[in-house]
Each structure stands twice: as structure tokens, then as C-alpha cells.
């Protein structure tokens, strides 16, 4: 899933990630992508680590917060930059409900 989300960088491919994100998040990502322009965007991630920070069960949905960290590169050959992001994932209560990305925050 993460690789499918990260590989959809062109405006025409943004709708492919709709099944992975909330409608509000999709609109935000479309705007962010439009602001980048039509140039080719490529990101390589190395040393990816994921940590579950917490789960909040509510009456209508469950929210999980995950922290992703690693090294982000614009090419396989550059040194890259260390990153840390917290993703809020949510799903409606009920059996077999999908997890959707509801928000992404850049940490420090």
C-alpha cells in the first residue's frame, strides 16, 4: 500500500490513492501535487521504520497513529534527508472496514 501511494505522483494518478485516504486527505494531496507543477517527482525511501504510537477507539471510528521514519532521497545516489512523519489512520467501526489515511504531520 505505501509503495502504491508513493508511486502515484502525477495529477492523473492521484485518483488511484482514493481508496487509501479520506476524501479530505485526497483533496489536500491533490492541491499539494498541483502546487508542485507538472515536473516529474520521484522519491526514494531508505531505512524505513514504522512505530505504532497509539490507538483511540471511539463510538463511530477507530484512530491509529503511526510514526514513519527513514531517509528520503530525490535520487538513489544522493545522501538524502532524515525524516519523521506521524500518520493518522482511521476506519469506521464494524467488521472488515478499511484503514484510511486521515492526516500526515511532519515531526520536528
Secondary structure, 3 states (H helix, E strand, C coil): CHHHHHCCCCHHHHHHHHHHECHHHHHHHHHHHHHHCCCCCCCEEEEEEEEEEEEEECCCEEEEEEEEEEEEECCCCCCCEEEEEEEEEEEECCCCCCCEEEEEEECC
